[in-house]
Amino acid sequence: MSDTCVLAIDLGTSGPKAAVIDAAGRTLSWRSRPVATTFVAHGGAEQDPREMWSAIVEATRAALSDLSPVPPIAMVSVTSQFMSTIPVASDGTPTGPCVLWMDTRGAEHNLSLLTDDSFMLFVERHGLIPLPSGNDNIAHAHVLAEHHPDAYRAATALVEPMDYVNARLTGRLCATQSTVFGQLVCDNRTWGATEYDADLVAATRLDPDKLAPLVPINGVIGEVTSAAAAELGIAAGTPVCTGTIDSITSAVGSGALDASAGSVIVGTTSVMVTHIGEHRADLGVGILAVPSPLSNRYFVMAENGVGGRALEWASRLFGYGDDVAGAVADAATVPSGAEGVSFLPWLLGSIAPSPNDDVRAAWTGLSLPHDRRHLVRATLEGVALNLAWLRPAVEEFAGSSWPSLRFGGGAALSDLWAQTLADALDRPVHQLAEPRTTNARGAAFLALAELGELAIDDVPGLLQVHAVREPDPAVRAQMDAALERLVRLHADFALA
């Protein structure tokens, strides 16, 4: 095995991770830094792109400082949250705030775009429609124009975070068919498109002059500039590959490379991931296929909604502060089923397998003997049951049935959450080692494949598993009943 190392930057909603990963897929070092979110009136959520970049610089320098000697970095690969929009100048300098994926201020604008003809155009060519919730880049462009007009006018392009970071790294402003997915401007029936679809652009009412130039969906886009190199502490001229949506790198980093394998990733949100070989969409269940950097493959996007963020929120709500591990340890003292307490996890509405912006979260079944331990345990189980509801829909979409699933993301550090998932999914769950770098590892694998250090289909054999959690027969009937109750309550909420 070669001693080649790559730098993977994973820019999530809570902030970036920077990881140094070798050709065997081992994480040699990683560090993270937080980025603050500002919530504003009428459903707004924003971050400062300059703070994003500063956090990336700090995390990268910290990760490199942990290594002695510091290995040469052969390539930089960036993955990030998506359906977030940053206005940038031609060199990547931000002209205004990042409007986050959770921002809903443009909902009415998106609804105005939907006619019978445009609906069919979006579905047939792209796969997605402008989201009525306003959680996409089309709505965010409108938000920037309305709420930050100077930033909008000054922008050369409106880009996703991974393309912003790549522009800061290389000085080159560009995007790919995959990274512009949330703008709904490419004909995704053809994998690897490098031109915008004029009909789709017109239907979105996006300004075509504010679309970044498209480049091939995988490959090298440029080299780290001397200025960026000096900030990060790596060599100028280091190649940088195309950016990637973080859900896609979670699939790559967990070995879900074709329909024969599926993974569950629980970070801020919960997703169930795999890949298929064709463009497809089922908006009724909220599942669709996104062009992937894996040649001629499409990533299956099955966003399940708020995941780990629900546990963080509950932990703060019940007095644990940032001690999520302490909250989970207390929850482990409560039996499966939380002694009758259930949690409906739709803190931002439900997505797949039953999209509904109006349903909301709740605890049910509370009585006087219950305490915060029960509510935290119920929160874990509610997120797991929501994924159990999703599994059959994803398997049907992918045309496969998975005998087991891999589990990555920060939640996979928790043995309790892994066992709860196994019980809810009724499948063995392979708890990945070093799960917090699942996305970064996926980004690194893409870079290593670009360098010729590995074949992408060799990735599953490189993954290390911390433990395999088998479903507990003693709680299976209880879990099935809880799932039935969750689905019924969702229907009741939808009709209310």
C-alpha positions as CSV (number, residue, x, y, z in Angstrom):
1,M,0.0,0.0,0.0
2,S,1.4,3.4,-0.9
3,D,2.0,6.2,1.6
4,T,-0.2,8.7,-0.4
5,C,-2.3,10.9,1.8
6,V,-5.2,13.3,0.9
7,L,-6.8,16.1,2.7
8,A,-10.6,15.7,3.0
9,I,-12.7,18.7,4.0
10,D,-16.2,17.9,5.2
11,L,-18.2,21.2,5.7
12,G,-21.4,20.2,7.6
13,T,-24.1,22.5,9.0
14,S,-22.5,22.5,12.4
15,G,-19.0,23.3,11.0
16,P,-16.1,21.7,9.1
17,K,-14.0,18.6,9.7
18,A,-10.6,18.4,8.1
19,A,-9.1,14.9,7.9
20,V,-5.9,13.4,6.6
21,I,-6.6,10.0,5.2
22,D,-4.2,7.5,3.7
23,A,-4.5,5.2,0.7
24,A,-5.9,2.4,2.8
25,G,-8.7,4.7,3.9
26,R,-7.4,5.1,7.4
27,T,-8.0,8.4,9.1
28,L,-4.6,9.5,10.4
29,S,-5.9,12.7,12.0
30,W,-9.0,14.9,12.0
31,R,-10.2,18.0,13.7
32,S,-13.4,20.0,13.6
33,R,-14.4,23.6,14.3
34,P,-17.9,25.1,14.8
35,V,-19.7,27.5,12.6
36,A,-22.6,29.5,14.1
37,T,-26.1,29.6,12.5
38,T,-28.1,32.8,12.7
39,F,-31.9,32.3,12.7
40,V,-33.8,35.3,11.5
41,A,-37.5,36.2,11.3
42,H,-40.0,34.3,9.0
43,G,-38.0,31.1,8.8
44,G,-34.6,32.4,7.9
45,A,-31.3,30.6,8.6
46,E,-27.9,31.9,7.6
47,Q,-24.2,31.4,8.1
48,D,-21.2,33.5,7.4
49,P,-19.1,32.1,4.6
50,R,-16.0,33.9,5.9
51,E,-16.5,32.1,9.2
52,M,-16.8,28.8,7.2
53,W,-13.4,29.4,5.6
54,S,-11.7,30.5,8.8
55,A,-13.0,27.3,10.5
56,I,-11.7,25.2,7.6
57,V,-8.3,26.8,8.0
58,E,-8.2,26.2,11.7
59,A,-9.4,22.6,11.5
60,T,-6.9,21.8,8.7
61,R,-4.0,23.3,10.6
62,A,-5.0,21.5,13.7
63,A,-5.3,18.2,11.9
64,L,-1.9,18.6,10.3
65,S,-0.3,19.6,13.6
66,D,-1.3,16.3,15.1
67,L,1.0,14.4,12.6
68,S,4.8,14.2,12.9
69,P,6.2,14.3,10.3
70,V,3.4,15.9,8.3
71,P,2.9,13.7,5.2
72,P,2.7,15.4,1.8
73,I,-0.9,16.0,0.7
74,A,-1.4,14.5,-2.8
75,M,-4.9,16.0,-3.4
76,V,-7.7,18.0,-1.6
77,S,-11.3,16.8,-1.8
78,V,-14.2,18.8,-0.5
79,T,-17.7,17.6,0.5
80,S,-20.4,19.7,2.1
81,Q,-24.0,20.2,3.1
82,F,-26.1,21.1,0.2
83,M,-29.2,23.1,-0.9
84,S,-27.4,26.0,0.8
85,T,-26.6,29.1,-1.3
86,I,-23.6,31.4,-1.2
87,P,-23.3,34.5,-3.4
88,V,-19.7,34.8,-4.5
89,A,-17.5,37.0,-6.7
90,S,-15.4,35.6,-9.6
91,D,-12.5,34.6,-7.3
92,G,-14.8,32.9,-4.8
93,T,-14.9,35.8,-2.3
94,P,-18.4,35.8,-0.7
95,T,-20.5,38.9,-1.2
96,G,-23.1,38.0,1.4
97,P,-24.3,35.3,3.7
98,C,-24.9,31.6,3.1
99,V,-28.7,30.9,3.0
100,L,-28.9,27.5,4.7
101,W,-30.9,24.5,3.5
102,M,-33.3,24.9,6.4
103,D,-34.3,28.5,5.3
104,T,-37.9,28.6,4.3
105,R,-38.4,32.3,3.4
106,G,-38.7,31.6,-0.3
107,A,-41.6,29.1,0.0
108,E,-44.2,31.3,-1.7
109,H,-41.8,32.1,-4.5
110,N,-41.3,28.4,-5.2
111,L,-45.1,27.8,-5.2
112,S,-45.4,30.5,-7.9
113,L,-43.2,28.4,-10.2
114,L,-45.3,25.3,-10.2
115,T,-47.8,24.9,-13.1
116,D,-48.9,21.6,-14.7
117,D,-46.3,22.1,-17.5
118,S,-43.4,23.1,-15.3
119,F,-44.1,20.3,-12.9
120,M,-43.8,17.7,-15.7
121,L,-40.7,19.4,-17.1
122,F,-39.0,19.3,-13.7
123,V,-39.9,15.7,-12.9
124,E,-39.0,14.3,-16.4
125,R,-35.7,16.0,-17.0
126,H,-34.4,16.8,-13.5
127,G,-36.2,14.6,-11.0
128,L,-37.2,17.2,-8.4
129,I,-39.6,20.1,-8.3
130,P,-39.1,23.5,-6.6
131,L,-39.7,22.5,-3.0
132,P,-42.9,24.0,-1.7
133,S,-41.1,24.4,1.7
134,G,-38.6,26.8,0.2
135,N,-35.6,24.6,1.3
136,D,-33.8,24.7,-2.0
137,N,-31.4,26.9,-4.0
138,I,-34.1,28.4,-6.2
139,A,-35.9,29.8,-3.2
140,H,-32.6,30.9,-1.7
141,A,-31.8,32.9,-4.8
142,H,-35.0,34.8,-4.3
143,V,-34.3,35.3,-0.6
144,L,-30.9,36.8,-1.4
145,A,-32.4,39.1,-4.0
146,E,-35.1,40.2,-1.6
147,H,-33.3,40.4,1.7
148,H,-29.6,41.0,0.6
149,P,-30.0,42.9,-2.7
150,D,-26.5,44.4,-2.6
151,A,-24.9,40.9,-2.1
152,Y,-27.1,39.5,-4.8
153,R,-26.1,42.2,-7.3
154,A,-22.4,41.9,-6.5
155,A,-22.4,38.2,-7.0
156,T,-20.9,36.6,-10.1
157,A,-22.6,33.3,-9.2
158,L,-24.7,31.6,-6.5
159,V,-23.1,28.4,-5.5
160,E,-23.2,25.6,-3.0
161,P,-20.8,25.5,0.0
162,M,-18.5,22.8,-1.6
163,D,-18.1,24.9,-4.8
164,Y,-17.4,28.0,-2.6
165,V,-14.7,26.2,-0.8
166,N,-13.1,25.0,-4.0
167,A,-13.2,28.5,-5.4
168,R,-11.4,29.7,-2.3
169,L,-8.8,26.9,-2.7
170,T,-8.1,27.3,-6.4
171,G,-9.4,30.7,-7.5
172,R,-11.6,28.9,-10.0
173,L,-15.4,29.3,-9.8
174,C,-17.2,26.3,-11.2
175,A,-19.8,23.6,-10.4
176,T,-20.9,20.2,-11.6
177,Q,-24.1,18.6,-12.6
178,S,-24.1,17.0,-9.2
179,T,-23.4,20.0,-7.1
180,V,-26.1,22.2,-8.8
181,F,-28.7,19.6,-8.1
182,G,-30.7,21.9,-5.9
183,Q,-30.9,24.6,-8.6
184,L,-32.9,22.2,-10.9
185,V,-31.1,23.4,-14.0
186,C,-29.6,20.2,-15.5
187,D,-31.2,17.4,-17.6
188,N,-30.3,14.5,-15.3
189,R,-31.5,11.9,-17.8
190,T,-27.9,12.0,-19.1
191,W,-25.1,11.4,-16.6
192,G,-22.2,13.8,-16.8
193,A,-24.0,16.8,-18.4
194,T,-21.7,19.9,-18.7
195,E,-24.3,22.3,-20.0
196,Y,-27.4,23.9,-18.4
197,D,-30.8,23.0,-19.8
198,A,-32.3,26.3,-21.1
199,D,-35.9,25.1,-20.5
200,L,-35.2,24.3,-16.9
201,V,-33.3,27.5,-16.3
202,A,-36.3,29.4,-17.7
203,A,-38.7,27.4,-15.5
204,T,-36.8,28.2,-12.3
205,R,-36.6,31.9,-13.2
206,L,-33.0,31.9,-12.1
207,D,-30.7,34.5,-13.6
208,P,-28.5,32.4,-16.1
209,D,-25.7,35.0,-15.6
210,K,-25.5,33.9,-11.9
211,L,-25.0,30.2,-12.7
212,A,-21.4,29.0,-12.2
213,P,-19.6,27.4,-15.2
214,L,-20.2,23.7,-15.3
215,V,-17.2,21.2,-15.4
216,P,-17.2,17.4,-15.7
217,I,-18.8,15.7,-12.7
218,N,-15.5,14.2,-11.6
219,G,-11.8,15.0,-12.1
220,V,-9.4,17.8,-11.1
221,I,-10.6,21.4,-11.3
222,G,-7.4,23.2,-10.3
223,E,-4.6,23.6,-7.9
224,V,-4.3,25.2,-4.4
225,T,-3.2,28.8,-4.8
226,S,-0.2,30.1,-2.9
227,A,-2.5,32.3,-0.8
228,A,-4.8,29.4,0.2
229,A,-1.7,27.1,0.7
230,A,-0.2,29.6,3.1
231,E,-3.4,29.7,5.2
232,L,-3.9,26.0,5.3
233,G,-0.3,24.9,5.7
234,I,-0.1,22.7,2.6
235,A,1.9,23.0,-0.6
236,A,0.8,25.4,-3.3
237,G,0.0,23.5,-6.5
238,T,-1.7,20.6,-4.7
239,P,-4.5,19.4,-7.0
240,V,-8.1,19.8,-6.0
241,C,-10.9,17.5,-7.3
242,T,-14.5,18.4,-7.9
243,G,-16.7,19.0,-4.9
244,T,-19.4,16.6,-3.7
245,I,-22.7,16.6,-1.9
246,D,-22.2,15.2,1.6
247,S,-24.9,12.6,1.3
248,I,-23.1,11.2,-1.7
249,T,-19.8,11.0,0.1
250,S,-21.6,9.3,3.0
251,A,-22.6,6.6,0.6
252,V,-19.1,6.3,-0.8
253,G,-17.5,6.4,2.7
254,S,-19.8,3.6,3.9
255,G,-19.4,1.4,0.8
256,A,-23.0,1.8,-0.6
257,L,-21.7,1.9,-4.2
258,D,-24.5,0.1,-6.0
259,A,-28.0,-1.3,-5.3
260,S,-26.6,-4.4,-3.6
261,A,-25.6,-2.4,-0.5
262,G,-27.3,0.2,1.7
263,S,-26.2,2.4,4.6
264,V,-27.8,4.5,7.3
265,I,-26.0,7.7,8.1
266,V,-27.1,9.7,11.1
267,G,-25.4,13.1,11.5
268,T,-27.4,16.3,11.8
269,T,-30.0,14.6,9.6
270,S,-30.8,11.0,8.9
271,V,-30.4,9.4,5.4
272,M,-30.5,6.0,3.9
273,V,-28.1,5.7,1.0
274,T,-27.2,3.6,-2.0
275,H,-26.5,3.9,-5.7
276,I,-28.3,2.8,-8.9
277,G,-27.5,2.9,-12.6
278,E,-30.2,5.2,-13.9
279,H,-32.1,8.5,-13.5
280,R,-35.3,7.9,-11.5
281,A,-37.6,9.7,-9.1
282,D,-40.6,8.9,-7.0
283,L,-41.8,12.2,-5.5
284,G,-44.7,10.4,-3.8
285,V,-42.3,9.0,-1.3
286,G,-39.7,11.7,-1.6
287,I,-36.9,9.5,-3.1
288,L,-34.9,10.4,-6.2
289,A,-31.7,9.7,-8.0
290,V,-28.9,12.3,-8.2
291,P,-25.9,12.2,-10.6
292,S,-23.0,10.9,-8.7
293,P,-19.2,11.3,-9.2
294,L,-19.1,7.5,-9.6
295,S,-19.1,7.1,-13.3
296,N,-22.5,6.4,-14.8
297,R,-24.1,5.9,-11.4
298,Y,-26.8,7.8,-9.6
299,F,-26.9,8.4,-5.9
300,V,-30.3,7.5,-4.3
301,M,-31.4,10.4,-2.2
302,A,-33.6,9.4,0.7
303,E,-33.5,12.2,3.2
304,N,-35.4,11.1,6.3
305,G,-35.2,14.4,8.2
306,V,-33.7,15.6,11.5
307,G,-31.5,12.9,13.1
308,G,-28.7,13.6,15.5
309,R,-29.8,17.2,15.8
310,A,-33.0,15.9,17.5
311,L,-30.8,14.2,20.2
312,E,-28.7,17.3,20.6
313,W,-31.8,19.5,20.9
314,A,-33.4,17.1,23.5
315,S,-30.2,16.9,25.5
316,R,-30.1,20.7,25.8
317,L,-33.8,20.9,26.5
318,F,-33.5,18.5,29.4
319,G,-30.5,20.1,31.1
320,Y,-27.6,18.0,29.7
321,G,-26.2,21.0,27.8
322,D,-23.6,19.7,25.3
323,D,-23.1,16.4,27.2
324,V,-25.0,14.3,24.6
325,A,-23.0,11.2,25.7
326,G,-24.2,11.7,29.2
327,A,-27.8,11.9,27.9
328,V,-27.4,8.7,26.0
329,A,-25.8,7.0,29.0
330,D,-28.8,7.9,31.1
331,A,-31.2,6.8,28.3
332,A,-29.5,3.4,28.4
333,T,-30.8,2.8,31.9
334,V,-34.4,2.9,30.5
335,P,-35.7,-0.3,28.8
336,S,-36.4,-0.5,25.1
337,G,-39.8,1.2,24.4
338,A,-39.0,4.0,26.9
339,E,-41.8,2.5,29.1
340,G,-44.5,3.8,26.9
341,V,-43.1,7.1,25.7
342,S,-42.9,7.7,22.0
343,F,-41.2,10.5,20.0
344,L,-42.4,11.8,16.6
345,P,-39.1,13.2,15.1
346,W,-40.4,15.7,12.6
347,L,-38.8,18.8,14.0
348,L,-38.7,20.4,10.5
349,G,-41.5,18.4,8.9
350,S,-41.2,15.0,7.4
351,I,-39.3,14.1,4.2
352,A,-39.1,10.5,2.8
353,P,-41.0,8.3,2.9
354,S,-44.0,10.7,3.3
355,P,-43.1,14.3,2.6
356,N,-45.1,16.8,4.6
357,D,-43.9,20.2,5.7
358,D,-46.7,20.7,8.2
359,V,-46.3,17.7,10.5
360,R,-44.2,18.4,13.6
361,A,-42.5,16.7,16.5
362,A,-44.0,15.6,19.8
363,W,-43.6,13.2,22.7
364,T,-46.6,11.0,23.4
365,G,-47.5,8.6,26.2
366,L,-46.2,10.6,29.0
367,S,-47.2,10.0,32.6
368,L,-46.0,11.0,36.1
369,P,-43.3,8.3,36.6
370,H,-41.5,9.3,33.4
371,D,-38.4,11.6,33.6
372,R,-35.9,13.0,31.1
373,R,-34.2,9.6,30.6
374,H,-37.4,8.3,29.1
375,L,-37.7,11.3,26.8
376,V,-34.1,11.0,25.5
377,R,-34.6,7.2,25.0
378,A,-37.8,7.9,23.1
379,T,-35.9,10.5,20.9
380,L,-33.4,7.9,19.9
381,E,-36.1,5.4,19.1
382,G,-38.2,7.9,17.2
383,V,-35.4,8.7,14.8
384,A,-34.6,4.9,14.4
385,L,-38.3,4.1,13.7
386,N,-38.5,6.9,11.2
387,L,-35.6,5.2,9.3
388,A,-37.4,1.8,9.7
389,W,-40.4,3.4,8.0
390,L,-38.1,4.5,5.2
391,R,-36.3,1.2,4.5
392,P,-38.9,-0.6,2.4
393,A,-39.4,2.4,0.2
394,V,-35.7,2.8,-0.5
395,E,-35.3,-0.9,-1.2
396,E,-38.2,-0.9,-3.6
397,F,-36.8,2.2,-5.3
398,A,-33.4,0.6,-5.7
399,G,-34.8,-2.8,-6.7
400,S,-33.0,-4.6,-3.9
401,S,-33.4,-6.1,-0.4
402,W,-30.6,-5.6,2.0
403,P,-29.8,-8.4,4.5
404,S,-27.9,-5.9,6.6
405,L,-26.9,-2.2,6.6
406,R,-23.8,-0.2,7.5
407,F,-24.2,2.6,10.0
408,G,-22.1,5.8,9.8
409,G,-22.1,9.4,10.9
410,G,-21.6,10.7,14.4
411,A,-24.5,8.8,15.9
412,A,-22.7,5.5,15.1
413,L,-20.4,6.2,18.0
414,S,-23.3,5.2,20.2
415,D,-23.7,1.5,20.9
416,L,-27.2,2.2,22.1
417,W,-28.2,3.9,18.9
418,A,-26.7,1.1,16.8
419,Q,-28.6,-1.5,18.7
420,T,-31.8,0.6,18.6
421,L,-31.4,0.8,14.8
422,A,-30.9,-2.9,14.5
423,D,-34.1,-3.5,16.5
424,A,-36.1,-1.0,14.6
425,L,-34.9,-2.0,11.1
426,D,-35.0,-5.7,11.9
427,R,-31.6,-6.0,10.2
428,P,-28.1,-6.5,11.5
429,V,-26.4,-3.2,11.7
430,H,-22.6,-2.9,10.9
431,Q,-21.4,-0.1,13.1
432,L,-18.5,1.5,11.2
433,A,-15.2,2.3,13.0
434,E,-14.4,6.0,13.2
435,P,-17.9,6.9,12.0
436,R,-17.6,10.7,12.4
437,T,-15.3,10.8,9.4
438,T,-17.7,8.8,7.1
439,N,-18.2,11.8,4.8
440,A,-14.6,12.8,4.9
441,R,-13.5,9.2,4.1
442,G,-15.9,9.2,1.1
443,A,-14.4,12.4,-0.2
444,A,-10.9,10.9,0.3
445,F,-11.8,7.7,-1.6
446,L,-12.9,9.8,-4.5
447,A,-9.6,11.7,-4.5
448,L,-7.6,8.4,-4.1
449,A,-9.5,6.9,-7.1
450,E,-8.7,10.1,-9.1
451,L,-5.0,9.6,-8.2
452,G,-5.1,5.9,-9.3
453,E,-4.4,4.7,-5.8
454,L,-7.5,2.5,-5.7
455,A,-10.5,1.4,-7.7
456,I,-13.7,2.8,-6.3
457,D,-15.3,-0.6,-6.1
458,D,-12.6,-1.8,-3.8
459,V,-13.8,0.6,-1.1
460,P,-16.1,-1.9,0.8
461,G,-13.1,-4.1,1.5
462,L,-11.2,-1.2,3.1
463,L,-13.9,-0.4,5.6
464,Q,-13.4,-1.3,9.3
465,V,-16.4,-2.4,11.4
466,H,-16.5,-1.6,15.1
467,A,-19.3,-4.1,15.9
468,V,-22.2,-5.9,14.3
469,R,-25.5,-5.4,16.2
470,E,-28.1,-8.1,15.7
471,P,-31.9,-7.4,16.2
472,D,-33.0,-8.4,19.6
473,P,-35.9,-10.9,19.2
474,A,-37.2,-9.9,22.7
475,V,-38.1,-6.4,21.5
476,R,-39.1,-7.0,17.8
477,A,-42.8,-7.1,18.4
478,Q,-42.7,-4.0,20.5
479,M,-40.7,-2.2,17.8
480,D,-43.2,-3.2,15.1
481,A,-46.1,-1.9,17.2
482,A,-44.2,1.4,17.8
483,L,-43.6,1.8,14.1
484,E,-47.2,1.2,13.3
485,R,-48.1,3.8,15.9
486,L,-45.6,6.3,14.4
487,V,-47.0,5.9,10.9
488,R,-50.6,6.2,12.2
489,L,-49.8,9.4,14.1
490,H,-48.1,10.9,11.0
491,A,-51.3,10.3,9.1
492,D,-53.3,11.9,11.9
493,F,-51.0,15.0,11.9
494,A,-51.2,15.2,8.1
495,L,-55.0,15.3,8.2
496,A,-55.2,17.8,11.1
